[in-house]
Amino acid sequence: MSSLTGPENENDAHEPATTSHSSRRPRKAGIGALLALVLLVNLAASLYQLPLSRVIERRLCREHYLVVDPSVVDQDGNVQERLCKVDSVQQGLAWIQGTMETAWIVGDFVMTIPLGFLAERYGRRTILCLNLVPRIVMPAWAVVVGYFEQTLPTKAIIASPFLSVLGGDCVFNSITYAIASGMTDDHVRRATYFGWMSSVSYVVNLLGPALASASMSLLLWLPFWIGISLLLFAIPAISLMDNASENHSHSSLSRNADDQARPLLSSPVLKARDANTSLLRSIIQRFGVLRSIIASHPRNMTLLLVSFVLTSLASSDTKLLVQYISKRYSWTFASTGYLLSAKAVVNFTLLTVIIPAVLRSSQKKSRHIQPELASHQMNMHYANICLGVSILGALAIALATQIWMLVPSLFLYALGSALPVFTLSLLKSPFIAPKRDEQRGDDVDPESHIFSIVMMVKTSGSLLGAPLMMVLWVRAISIGGAALGIPYFVSASCYLAALFVLSNLAVN
């Protein structure tokens, strides 16, 4: 890498125009590869959820009716899906899926710091590739458990999420969002990049069910195989993204650019200086660094982190949406997938067209205001709007007793999906970040790992939300009727609490 840095510095001294032109190409290649990676990983995850629910439900349903009414089980051991919406089957499905989600989040959260140390030793590319291993194993294991029905018990499917110790969403998101942030110092362009990533994630997560519905109608196992193939295609995308981001990082460093974007999982600032340093000692040192980073930030940073916990907890209801619609309105999983895909139109339009246009318009109107202050005010304003819409959307879903009431409620809820665009952009706000003279000037830049801290905080919110939503949903099923909306009432209250927390951010 040093061989690249020297020539770049010489070019900076003698040919600034050429350097400026060449720096655009790594950024352009980097965002393209980054979006491709996010697309492939999220699409594979989206293809996994819907058929997984059906695989588990089918086995639980067969076990239930073999005891209650064997006459409804055909010669192939199948039961009509409409008969599987009984409370006992749906409660069993909720417990298994809630346990799987919790196991996935726990492993991911616990191993974030150790994997950060390994990333410093072996590189970002290695950790991202390692992150693909559990994602590939999970659909493969679902096929194995579903195929060997007479050999493996239904609960055996819970084993695969524990492989998140090799890296899960926290590791993946901290790297990808930090890379996107490091590609530009312009707050509008940065927010646009976040918007593109959010649009890819949301659109794929909601279009994926339609693809899963269509493919599982042909063969139940087909979505799993498609997902595995997509994850294999993600390997070249990781290679391209890593090279592009490293090149851009070098050019940024040569121009003394802001170092905040580099995440905990790949920052060279904390690279182990002694090759014999133990993993345990490195982990302890890393926690010390995290404490010092948080301590170096003002009270506003703590409030923003609290809001991340609350919104992550509230958004845990997304995993429940498929089973919620299927149970409450007696829809098949395939039909539910198509309904959720209609919501993608709102997300796509909002995050790829409306939000960038609003950002550009706001920038033009605030030219007479100091850029940093204008950026903070804009992000706060639209974050509060998104939270307000999310509150109304969650309440509407909870109160929707008929499917015709649910459809507009889903569209309303989708309008709040732009929230991460603005809350993540607030991390660059001068009212959130510490002043330069408050930062440590020795070996650690408090800003260099901020995205990793945020992703860990968001994961902790999901860690609370997954079992909470599972317990609430199981309880709601046992009560029945209007009580089925309990999880979404709780989500609305969490969004309301987040709105209150954000409103207390001080601007001095």
Contacts in CASP RR format, 6 or more apart in sequence:
PFRMAT RR
TARGET T0000
AUTHOR 0000-0000-0000
METHOD contacts of the structure
MODEL  1
MSSLTGPENENDAHEPATTSHSSRRPRKAGIGALLALVLLVNLAASLYQL
PLSRVIERRLCREHYLVVDPSVVDQDGNVQERLCKVDSVQQGLAWIQGTM
ETAWIVGDFVMTIPLGFLAERYGRRTILCLNLVPRIVMPAWAVVVGYFEQ
TLPTKAIIASPFLSVLGGDCVFNSITYAIASGMTDDHVRRATYFGWMSSV
SYVVNLLGPALASASMSLLLWLPFWIGISLLLFAIPAISLMDNASENHSH
SSLSRNADDQARPLLSSPVLKARDANTSLLRSIIQRFGVLRSIIASHPRN
MTLLLVSFVLTSLASSDTKLLVQYISKRYSWTFASTGYLLSAKAVVNFTL
LTVIIPAVLRSSQKKSRHIQPELASHQMNMHYANICLGVSILGALAIALA
TQIWMLVPSLFLYALGSALPVFTLSLLKSPFIAPKRDEQRGDDVDPESHI
FSIVMMVKTSGSLLGAPLMMVLWVRAISIGGAALGIPYFVSASCYLAALF
VLSNLAVN
1 246 0 8 1.000
1 250 0 8 1.000
4 247 0 8 1.000
4 250 0 8 1.000
5 250 0 8 1.000
5 253 0 8 1.000
5 254 0 8 1.000
8 19 0 8 1.000
8 250 0 8 1.000
8 251 0 8 1.000
8 254 0 8 1.000
9 254 0 8 1.000
11 18 0 8 1.000
11 19 0 8 1.000
11 22 0 8 1.000
12 19 0 8 1.000
12 254 0 8 1.000
12 255 0 8 1.000
19 251 0 8 1.000
22 251 0 8 1.000
23 248 0 8 1.000
23 251 0 8 1.000
23 252 0 8 1.000
26 244 0 8 1.000
26 245 0 8 1.000
26 247 0 8 1.000
26 248 0 8 1.000
26 251 0 8 1.000
27 183 0 8 1.000
27 184 0 8 1.000
27 244 0 8 1.000
27 248 0 8 1.000
29 240 0 8 1.000
29 244 0 8 1.000
30 179 0 8 1.000
30 183 0 8 1.000
30 240 0 8 1.000
30 241 0 8 1.000
30 244 0 8 1.000
30 245 0 8 1.000
30 248 0 8 1.000
31 180 0 8 1.000
31 183 0 8 1.000
31 193 0 8 1.000
31 196 0 8 1.000
32 241 0 8 1.000
33 237 0 8 1.000
33 240 0 8 1.000
33 241 0 8 1.000
33 244 0 8 1.000
34 176 0 8 1.000
34 179 0 8 1.000
34 180 0 8 1.000
34 197 0 8 1.000
34 241 0 8 1.000
34 245 0 8 1.000
35 196 0 8 1.000
35 197 0 8 1.000
35 200 0 8 1.000
36 234 0 8 1.000
36 237 0 8 1.000
36 240 0 8 1.000
36 241 0 8 1.000
37 128 0 8 1.000
37 176 0 8 1.000
37 234 0 8 1.000
37 237 0 8 1.000
37 238 0 8 1.000
37 241 0 8 1.000
38 176 0 8 1.000
38 197 0 8 1.000
38 200 0 8 1.000
38 201 0 8 1.000
39 200 0 8 1.000
39 204 0 8 1.000
40 230 0 8 1.000
40 231 0 8 1.000
40 233 0 8 1.000
40 234 0 8 1.000
40 237 0 8 1.000
41 132 0 8 1.000
41 135 0 8 1.000
41 172 0 8 1.000
41 231 0 8 1.000
41 234 0 8 1.000
42 200 0 8 1.000
42 201 0 8 1.000
42 204 0 8 1.000
42 205 0 8 1.000
43 204 0 8 1.000
43 208 0 8 1.000
43 211 0 8 1.000
43 227 0 8 1.000
43 230 0 8 1.000
44 135 0 8 1.000
44 139 0 8 1.000
44 226 0 8 1.000
44 227 0 8 1.000
44 228 0 8 1.000
44 230 0 8 1.000
44 231 0 8 1.000
44 234 0 8 1.000
45 135 0 8 1.000
45 205 0 8 1.000
46 204 0 8 1.000
46 205 0 8 1.000
46 206 0 8 1.000
46 207 0 8 1.000
46 208 0 8 1.000
46 209 0 8 1.000
46 211 0 8 1.000
46 212 0 8 1.000
47 139 0 8 1.000
47 208 0 8 1.000
47 211 0 8 1.000
47 212 0 8 1.000
47 215 0 8 1.000
47 223 0 8 1.000
47 224 0 8 1.000
47 226 0 8 1.000
47 227 0 8 1.000
47 230 0 8 1.000
48 138 0 8 1.000
48 139 0 8 1.000
48 142 0 8 1.000
48 223 0 8 1.000
48 224 0 8 1.000
48 227 0 8 1.000
49 209 0 8 1.000
49 212 0 8 1.000
49 319 0 8 1.000
49 322 0 8 1.000
50 208 0 8 1.000
50 209 0 8 1.000
50 212 0 8 1.000
50 213 0 8 1.000
50 216 0 8 1.000
50 223 0 8 1.000
50 322 0 8 1.000
50 333 0 8 1.000
50 334 0 8 1.000
50 336 0 8 1.000
50 337 0 8 1.000
51 142 0 8 1.000
51 212 0 8 1.000
51 216 0 8 1.000
51 220 0 8 1.000
51 221 0 8 1.000
51 223 0 8 1.000
51 224 0 8 1.000
51 333 0 8 1.000
52 97 0 8 1.000
52 142 0 8 1.000
52 157 0 8 1.000
53 93 0 8 1.000
53 97 0 8 1.000
53 322 0 8 1.000
53 323 0 8 1.000
53 326 0 8 1.000
53 333 0 8 1.000
54 81 0 8 1.000
54 216 0 8 1.000
54 220 0 8 1.000
54 333 0 8 1.000
55 142 0 8 1.000
55 145 0 8 1.000
55 146 0 8 1.000
55 157 0 8 1.000
55 220 0 8 1.000
56 93 0 8 1.000
56 96 0 8 1.000
56 97 0 8 1.000
56 154 0 8 1.000
56 157 0 8 1.000
57 81 0 8 1.000
57 84 0 8 1.000
57 89 0 8 1.000
57 90 0 8 1.000
57 93 0 8 1.000
57 333 0 8 1.000
58 78 0 8 1.000
58 79 0 8 1.000
58 81 0 8 1.000
58 84 0 8 1.000
59 146 0 8 1.000
59 149 0 8 1.000
59 154 0 8 1.000
60 84 0 8 1.000
60 89 0 8 1.000
60 92 0 8 1.000
60 93 0 8 1.000
60 96 0 8 1.000
60 154 0 8 1.000
61 79 0 8 1.000
61 81 0 8 1.000
61 83 0 8 1.000
61 84 0 8 1.000
61 89 0 8 1.000
62 73 0 8 1.000
62 77 0 8 1.000
62 78 0 8 1.000
62 79 0 8 1.000
63 154 0 8 1.000
64 86 0 8 1.000
64 88 0 8 1.000
64 89 0 8 1.000
65 72 0 8 1.000
65 73 0 8 1.000
65 79 0 8 1.000
65 83 0 8 1.000
66 73 0 8 1.000
72 79 0 8 1.000
72 80 0 8 1.000
72 83 0 8 1.000
73 79 0 8 1.000
81 332 0 8 1.000
81 333 0 8 1.000
82 330 0 8 1.000
82 332 0 8 1.000
85 326 0 8 1.000
85 327 0 8 1.000
85 330 0 8 1.000
87 477 0 8 1.000
87 478 0 8 1.000
90 323 0 8 1.000
90 327 0 8 1.000
90 477 0 8 1.000
91 474 0 8 1.000
91 477 0 8 1.000
91 478 0 8 1.000
92 474 0 8 1.000
93 323 0 8 1.000
94 323 0 8 1.000
94 470 0 8 1.000
94 473 0 8 1.000
94 474 0 8 1.000
94 477 0 8 1.000
95 470 0 8 1.000
95 474 0 8 1.000
96 154 0 8 1.000
96 155 0 8 1.000
96 157 0 8 1.000
96 158 0 8 1.000
97 319 0 8 1.000
97 323 0 8 1.000
97 470 0 8 1.000
98 319 0 8 1.000
98 466 0 8 1.000
98 467 0 8 1.000
98 469 0 8 1.000
98 470 0 8 1.000
99 158 0 8 1.000
99 470 0 8 1.000
100 157 0 8 1.000
100 158 0 8 1.000
100 160 0 8 1.000
100 161 0 8 1.000
101 161 0 8 1.000
101 319 0 8 1.000
101 466 0 8 1.000
101 470 0 8 1.000
102 463 0 8 1.000
102 466 0 8 1.000
102 467 0 8 1.000
102 470 0 8 1.000
103 158 0 8 1.000
103 161 0 8 1.000
103 162 0 8 1.000
103 164 0 8 1.000
104 161 0 8 1.000
104 164 0 8 1.000
104 168 0 8 1.000
105 164 0 8 1.000
105 169 0 8 1.000
105 459 0 8 1.000
105 462 0 8 1.000
105 463 0 8 1.000
105 466 0 8 1.000
106 164 0 8 1.000
106 463 0 8 1.000
107 162 0 8 1.000
107 164 0 8 1.000
107 165 0 8 1.000
107 167 0 8 1.000
107 168 0 8 1.000
108 164 0 8 1.000
108 165 0 8 1.000
108 167 0 8 1.000
108 168 0 8 1.000
108 169 0 8 1.000
108 170 0 8 1.000
108 171 0 8 1.000
108 459 0 8 1.000
109 170 0 8 1.000
109 456 0 8 1.000
109 459 0 8 1.000
109 460 0 8 1.000
109 463 0 8 1.000
110 165 0 8 1.000
111 164 0 8 1.000
111 165 0 8 1.000
111 166 0 8 1.000
111 167 0 8 1.000
111 171 0 8 1.000
112 167 0 8 1.000
112 170 0 8 1.000
112 171 0 8 1.000
112 174 0 8 1.000
112 264 0 8 1.000
112 265 0 8 1.000
112 452 0 8 1.000
112 455 0 8 1.000
112 456 0 8 1.000
112 459 0 8 1.000
113 264 0 8 1.000
113 283 0 8 1.000
113 286 0 8 1.000
113 287 0 8 1.000
114 279 0 8 1.000
114 283 0 8 1.000
115 127 0 8 1.000
115 130 0 8 1.000
115 166 0 8 1.000
115 167 0 8 1.000
115 171 0 8 1.000
115 265 0 8 1.000
116 127 0 8 1.000
116 171 0 8 1.000
116 264 0 8 1.000
116 265 0 8 1.000
116 266 0 8 1.000
116 286 0 8 1.000
117 272 0 8 1.000
117 279 0 8 1.000
117 282 0 8 1.000
117 283 0 8 1.000
117 286 0 8 1.000
118 126 0 8 1.000
118 127 0 8 1.000
119 126 0 8 1.000
119 127 0 8 1.000
119 265 0 8 1.000
119 266 0 8 1.000
120 266 0 8 1.000
120 267 0 8 1.000
120 268 0 8 1.000
120 270 0 8 1.000
120 271 0 8 1.000
120 272 0 8 1.000
121 272 0 8 1.000
123 266 0 8 1.000
124 175 0 8 1.000
124 242 0 8 1.000
124 245 0 8 1.000
124 265 0 8 1.000
124 266 0 8 1.000
125 238 0 8 1.000
125 239 0 8 1.000
125 242 0 8 1.000
127 167 0 8 1.000
127 171 0 8 1.000
127 175 0 8 1.000
127 265 0 8 1.000
127 266 0 8 1.000
128 172 0 8 1.000
128 175 0 8 1.000
128 238 0 8 1.000
128 242 0 8 1.000
129 235 0 8 1.000
129 238 0 8 1.000
130 166 0 8 1.000
130 167 0 8 1.000
131 166 0 8 1.000
131 167 0 8 1.000
131 168 0 8 1.000
131 171 0 8 1.000
131 172 0 8 1.000
132 231 0 8 1.000
132 234 0 8 1.000
132 235 0 8 1.000
132 238 0 8 1.000
133 163 0 8 1.000
133 166 0 8 1.000
134 160 0 8 1.000
134 161 0 8 1.000
134 163 0 8 1.000
134 164 0 8 1.000
134 166 0 8 1.000
134 167 0 8 1.000
134 168 0 8 1.000
135 168 0 8 1.000
135 231 0 8 1.000
136 228 0 8 1.000
136 231 0 8 1.000
136 232 0 8 1.000
137 160 0 8 1.000
137 163 0 8 1.000
138 160 0 8 1.000
138 161 0 8 1.000
138 163 0 8 1.000
139 223 0 8 1.000
139 224 0 8 1.000
139 225 0 8 1.000
139 227 0 8 1.000
139 228 0 8 1.000
140 224 0 8 1.000
140 228 0 8 1.000
141 157 0 8 1.000
141 159 0 8 1.000
141 160 0 8 1.000
142 157 0 8 1.000
142 160 0 8 1.000
142 224 0 8 1.000
143 221 0 8 1.000
143 224 0 8 1.000
143 225 0 8 1.000
144 152 0 8 1.000
145 152 0 8 1.000
145 154 0 8 1.000
145 156 0 8 1.000
145 157 0 8 1.000
146 152 0 8 1.000
146 157 0 8 1.000
147 221 0 8 1.000
169 459 0 8 1.000
169 462 0 8 1.000
170 455 0 8 1.000
170 456 0 8 1.000
170 458 0 8 1.000
170 459 0 8 1.000
171 265 0 8 1.000
171 455 0 8 1.000
173 455 0 8 1.000
173 458 0 8 1.000
174 263 0 8 1.000
174 264 0 8 1.000
174 265 0 8 1.000
174 451 0 8 1.000
174 452 0 8 1.000
174 454 0 8 1.000
174 455 0 8 1.000
174 456 0 8 1.000
175 263 0 8 1.000
175 265 0 8 1.000
175 266 0 8 1.000
176 197 0 8 1.000
177 194 0 8 1.000
177 197 0 8 1.000
177 263 0 8 1.000
177 424 0 8 1.000
177 451 0 8 1.000
177 455 0 8 1.000
178 261 0 8 1.000
178 262 0 8 1.000
178 263 0 8 1.000
178 266 0 8 1.000
178 451 0 8 1.000
178 452 0 8 1.000
179 241 0 8 1.000
179 245 0 8 1.000
179 261 0 8 1.000
179 263 0 8 1.000
180 190 0 8 1.000
180 193 0 8 1.000
180 194 0 8 1.000
180 197 0 8 1.000
180 261 0 8 1.000
181 190 0 8 1.000
181 193 0 8 1.000
181 194 0 8 1.000
181 260 0 8 1.000
181 261 0 8 1.000
181 424 0 8 1.000
181 427 0 8 1.000
181 428 0 8 1.000
181 451 0 8 1.000
182 190 0 8 1.000
182 248 0 8 1.000
182 249 0 8 1.000
182 252 0 8 1.000
182 258 0 8 1.000
182 260 0 8 1.000
182 261 0 8 1.000
182 262 0 8 1.000
183 190 0 8 1.000
183 193 0 8 1.000
183 245 0 8 1.000
183 248 0 8 1.000
183 261 0 8 1.000
184 190 0 8 1.000
184 193 0 8 1.000
185 257 0 8 1.000
185 258 0 8 1.000
187 371 0 8 1.000
187 375 0 8 1.000
187 425 0 8 1.000
187 428 0 8 1.000
188 359 0 8 1.000
188 360 0 8 1.000
188 363 0 8 1.000
190 425 0 8 1.000
190 428 0 8 1.000
191 355 0 8 1.000
191 359 0 8 1.000
191 379 0 8 1.000
191 421 0 8 1.000
191 422 0 8 1.000
191 425 0 8 1.000
192 356 0 8 1.000
192 359 0 8 1.000
194 420 0 8 1.000
194 421 0 8 1.000
194 424 0 8 1.000
194 425 0 8 1.000
195 351 0 8 1.000
195 352 0 8 1.000
195 355 0 8 1.000
195 356 0 8 1.000
195 418 0 8 1.000
195 421 0 8 1.000
196 351 0 8 1.000
196 352 0 8 1.000
198 351 0 8 1.000
198 417 0 8 1.000
198 418 0 8 1.000
198 420 0 8 1.000
198 421 0 8 1.000
199 347 0 8 1.000
199 348 0 8 1.000
199 350 0 8 1.000
199 351 0 8 1.000
199 352 0 8 1.000
202 344 0 8 1.000
202 347 0 8 1.000
202 348 0 8 1.000
202 351 0 8 1.000
202 414 0 8 1.000
202 417 0 8 1.000
203 344 0 8 1.000
203 347 0 8 1.000
203 348 0 8 1.000
203 351 0 8 1.000
205 318 0 8 1.000
206 340 0 8 1.000
206 341 0 8 1.000
206 343 0 8 1.000
206 344 0 8 1.000
206 347 0 8 1.000
207 341 0 8 1.000
207 344 0 8 1.000
208 337 0 8 1.000
208 341 0 8 1.000
209 322 0 8 1.000
209 336 0 8 1.000
209 337 0 8 1.000
209 338 0 8 1.000
209 340 0 8 1.000
209 341 0 8 1.000
210 337 0 8 1.000
210 338 0 8 1.000
210 340 0 8 1.000
210 341 0 8 1.000
211 223 0 8 1.000
211 226 0 8 1.000
212 223 0 8 1.000
212 337 0 8 1.000
213 333 0 8 1.000
213 334 0 8 1.000
213 335 0 8 1.000
213 336 0 8 1.000
213 337 0 8 1.000
213 338 0 8 1.000
213 341 0 8 1.000
215 222 0 8 1.000
215 223 0 8 1.000
215 226 0 8 1.000
216 222 0 8 1.000
216 223 0 8 1.000
216 333 0 8 1.000
216 334 0 8 1.000
217 334 0 8 1.000
249 262 0 8 1.000
252 258 0 8 1.000
253 259 0 8 1.000
258 447 0 8 1.000
259 269 0 8 1.000
259 445 0 8 1.000
259 447 0 8 1.000
259 448 0 8 1.000
260 427 0 8 1.000
260 428 0 8 1.000
260 433 0 8 1.000
260 445 0 8 1.000
260 447 0 8 1.000
260 448 0 8 1.000
260 450 0 8 1.000
261 451 0 8 1.000
262 268 0 8 1.000
262 269 0 8 1.000
262 448 0 8 1.000
262 449 0 8 1.000
263 449 0 8 1.000
263 451 0 8 1.000
263 452 0 8 1.000
264 270 0 8 1.000
264 286 0 8 1.000
264 290 0 8 1.000
264 448 0 8 1.000
264 449 0 8 1.000
264 451 0 8 1.000
264 452 0 8 1.000
264 453 0 8 1.000
265 452 0 8 1.000
267 448 0 8 1.000
267 449 0 8 1.000
269 443 0 8 1.000
269 444 0 8 1.000
269 445 0 8 1.000
269 448 0 8 1.000
270 285 0 8 1.000
270 286 0 8 1.000
270 289 0 8 1.000
270 443 0 8 1.000
270 444 0 8 1.000
270 449 0 8 1.000
272 282 0 8 1.000
289 444 0 8 1.000
289 449 0 8 1.000
290 449 0 8 1.000
290 453 0 8 1.000
292 440 0 8 1.000
292 444 0 8 1.000
292 446 0 8 1.000
293 444 0 8 1.000
293 446 0 8 1.000
293 447 0 8 1.000
293 449 0 8 1.000
293 450 0 8 1.000
293 453 0 8 1.000
294 301 0 8 1.000
294 302 0 8 1.000
294 305 0 8 1.000
294 453 0 8 1.000
296 434 0 8 1.000
296 438 0 8 1.000
296 439 0 8 1.000
296 440 0 8 1.000
296 446 0 8 1.000
297 432 0 8 1.000
297 433 0 8 1.000
297 434 0 8 1.000
297 446 0 8 1.000
298 431 0 8 1.000
298 432 0 8 1.000
298 434 0 8 1.000
299 506 0 8 1.000
300 429 0 8 1.000
300 431 0 8 1.000
300 432 0 8 1.000
300 505 0 8 1.000
300 506 0 8 1.000
301 432 0 8 1.000
301 433 0 8 1.000
303 501 0 8 1.000
303 502 0 8 1.000
303 504 0 8 1.000
303 505 0 8 1.000
304 423 0 8 1.000
304 426 0 8 1.000
304 427 0 8 1.000
304 432 0 8 1.000
304 502 0 8 1.000
304 505 0 8 1.000
305 453 0 8 1.000
305 454 0 8 1.000
305 457 0 8 1.000
306 498 0 8 1.000
306 501 0 8 1.000
307 423 0 8 1.000
307 498 0 8 1.000
307 501 0 8 1.000
307 502 0 8 1.000
308 423 0 8 1.000
308 454 0 8 1.000
308 457 0 8 1.000
308 458 0 8 1.000
308 461 0 8 1.000
309 457 0 8 1.000
309 458 0 8 1.000
309 460 0 8 1.000
309 461 0 8 1.000
309 464 0 8 1.000
310 461 0 8 1.000
310 494 0 8 1.000
310 495 0 8 1.000
310 497 0 8 1.000
310 498 0 8 1.000
310 501 0 8 1.000
311 387 0 8 1.000
311 390 0 8 1.000
311 419 0 8 1.000
311 423 0 8 1.000
311 458 0 8 1.000
311 494 0 8 1.000
311 495 0 8 1.000
311 498 0 8 1.000
312 457 0 8 1.000
312 458 0 8 1.000
312 459 0 8 1.000
312 460 0 8 1.000
312 461 0 8 1.000
312 462 0 8 1.000
312 465 0 8 1.000
313 461 0 8 1.000
313 462 0 8 1.000
313 464 0 8 1.000
313 465 0 8 1.000
313 468 0 8 1.000
313 494 0 8 1.000
314 390 0 8 1.000
314 394 0 8 1.000
314 490 0 8 1.000
314 491 0 8 1.000
314 492 0 8 1.000
314 494 0 8 1.000
314 495 0 8 1.000
314 498 0 8 1.000
315 462 0 8 1.000
315 491 0 8 1.000
316 461 0 8 1.000
316 462 0 8 1.000
316 465 0 8 1.000
316 466 0 8 1.000
316 468 0 8 1.000
316 469 0 8 1.000
316 491 0 8 1.000
317 324 0 8 1.000
317 394 0 8 1.000
317 469 0 8 1.000
317 487 0 8 1.000
317 488 0 8 1.000
317 490 0 8 1.000
317 491 0 8 1.000
319 466 0 8 1.000
319 469 0 8 1.000
320 469 0 8 1.000
320 473 0 8 1.000
320 487 0 8 1.000
321 340 0 8 1.000
322 333 0 8 1.000
322 336 0 8 1.000
322 337 0 8 1.000
322 340 0 8 1.000
323 473 0 8 1.000
324 473 0 8 1.000
324 484 0 8 1.000
324 485 0 8 1.000
324 487 0 8 1.000
324 488 0 8 1.000
325 331 0 8 1.000
325 336 0 8 1.000
325 339 0 8 1.000
325 340 0 8 1.000
325 406 0 8 1.000
326 332 0 8 1.000
326 333 0 8 1.000
326 336 0 8 1.000
327 477 0 8 1.000
327 484 0 8 1.000
328 484 0 8 1.000
328 485 0 8 1.000
329 402 0 8 1.000
329 403 0 8 1.000
329 406 0 8 1.000
331 339 0 8 1.000
331 403 0 8 1.000
339 407 0 8 1.000
339 410 0 8 1.000
340 410 0 8 1.000
342 407 0 8 1.000
342 410 0 8 1.000
343 410 0 8 1.000
343 411 0 8 1.000
343 413 0 8 1.000
343 414 0 8 1.000
346 411 0 8 1.000
346 414 0 8 1.000
346 415 0 8 1.000
347 414 0 8 1.000
347 417 0 8 1.000
350 414 0 8 1.000
350 415 0 8 1.000
350 416 0 8 1.000
350 417 0 8 1.000
350 418 0 8 1.000
351 417 0 8 1.000
351 418 0 8 1.000
351 421 0 8 1.000
355 418 0 8 1.000
355 421 0 8 1.000
358 382 0 8 1.000
359 378 0 8 1.000
362 374 0 8 1.000
362 378 0 8 1.000
363 374 0 8 1.000
363 378 0 8 1.000
366 374 0 8 1.000
366 377 0 8 1.000
366 378 0 8 1.000
369 377 0 8 1.000
372 429 0 8 1.000
372 430 0 8 1.000
373 430 0 8 1.000
373 507 0 8 1.000
375 425 0 8 1.000
375 428 0 8 1.000
375 429 0 8 1.000
376 426 0 8 1.000
376 429 0 8 1.000
376 430 0 8 1.000
376 431 0 8 1.000
376 507 0 8 1.000
378 422 0 8 1.000
379 422 0 8 1.000
379 423 0 8 1.000
379 425 0 8 1.000
379 426 0 8 1.000
379 429 0 8 1.000
380 422 0 8 1.000
380 426 0 8 1.000
380 502 0 8 1.000
380 505 0 8 1.000
382 418 0 8 1.000
382 421 0 8 1.000
382 422 0 8 1.000
383 419 0 8 1.000
383 422 0 8 1.000
383 423 0 8 1.000
383 426 0 8 1.000
383 502 0 8 1.000
384 499 0 8 1.000
384 502 0 8 1.000
384 503 0 8 1.000
386 415 0 8 1.000
386 416 0 8 1.000
386 417 0 8 1.000
386 418 0 8 1.000
386 419 0 8 1.000
386 422 0 8 1.000
387 416 0 8 1.000
387 419 0 8 1.000
387 495 0 8 1.000
387 496 0 8 1.000
387 498 0 8 1.000
387 499 0 8 1.000
387 502 0 8 1.000
388 416 0 8 1.000
388 495 0 8 1.000
388 499 0 8 1.000
389 412 0 8 1.000
389 413 0 8 1.000
389 415 0 8 1.000
389 416 0 8 1.000
390 413 0 8 1.000
390 416 0 8 1.000
390 419 0 8 1.000
390 492 0 8 1.000
390 495 0 8 1.000
391 492 0 8 1.000
391 495 0 8 1.000
391 496 0 8 1.000
391 499 0 8 1.000
392 412 0 8 1.000
393 409 0 8 1.000
393 412 0 8 1.000
393 413 0 8 1.000
393 492 0 8 1.000
394 413 0 8 1.000
394 488 0 8 1.000
394 489 0 8 1.000
394 491 0 8 1.000
394 492 0 8 1.000
394 495 0 8 1.000
395 488 0 8 1.000
395 489 0 8 1.000
395 492 0 8 1.000
396 405 0 8 1.000
396 408 0 8 1.000
396 409 0 8 1.000
396 412 0 8 1.000
396 413 0 8 1.000
397 406 0 8 1.000
397 409 0 8 1.000
397 410 0 8 1.000
397 413 0 8 1.000
397 485 0 8 1.000
397 488 0 8 1.000
398 485 0 8 1.000
398 486 0 8 1.000
398 487 0 8 1.000
398 488 0 8 1.000
398 489 0 8 1.000
398 492 0 8 1.000
399 405 0 8 1.000
399 409 0 8 1.000
399 482 0 8 1.000
399 485 0 8 1.000
400 406 0 8 1.000
400 409 0 8 1.000
401 482 0 8 1.000
424 451 0 8 1.000
424 454 0 8 1.000
426 432 0 8 1.000
427 433 0 8 1.000
427 450 0 8 1.000
427 451 0 8 1.000
427 454 0 8 1.000
431 505 0 8 1.000
431 506 0 8 1.000
431 507 0 8 1.000
431 508 0 8 1.000
432 505 0 8 1.000
433 447 0 8 1.000
433 450 0 8 1.000
434 446 0 8 1.000
434 447 0 8 1.000
439 445 0 8 1.000
439 446 0 8 1.000
439 447 0 8 1.000
440 446 0 8 1.000
468 490 0 8 1.000
469 487 0 8 1.000
469 490 0 8 1.000
472 486 0 8 1.000
472 487 0 8 1.000
472 490 0 8 1.000
473 486 0 8 1.000
473 487 0 8 1.000
475 483 0 8 1.000
475 486 0 8 1.000
476 483 0 8 1.000
476 484 0 8 1.000
476 485 0 8 1.000
476 486 0 8 1.000
476 487 0 8 1.000
477 484 0 8 1.000
479 486 0 8 1.000
END
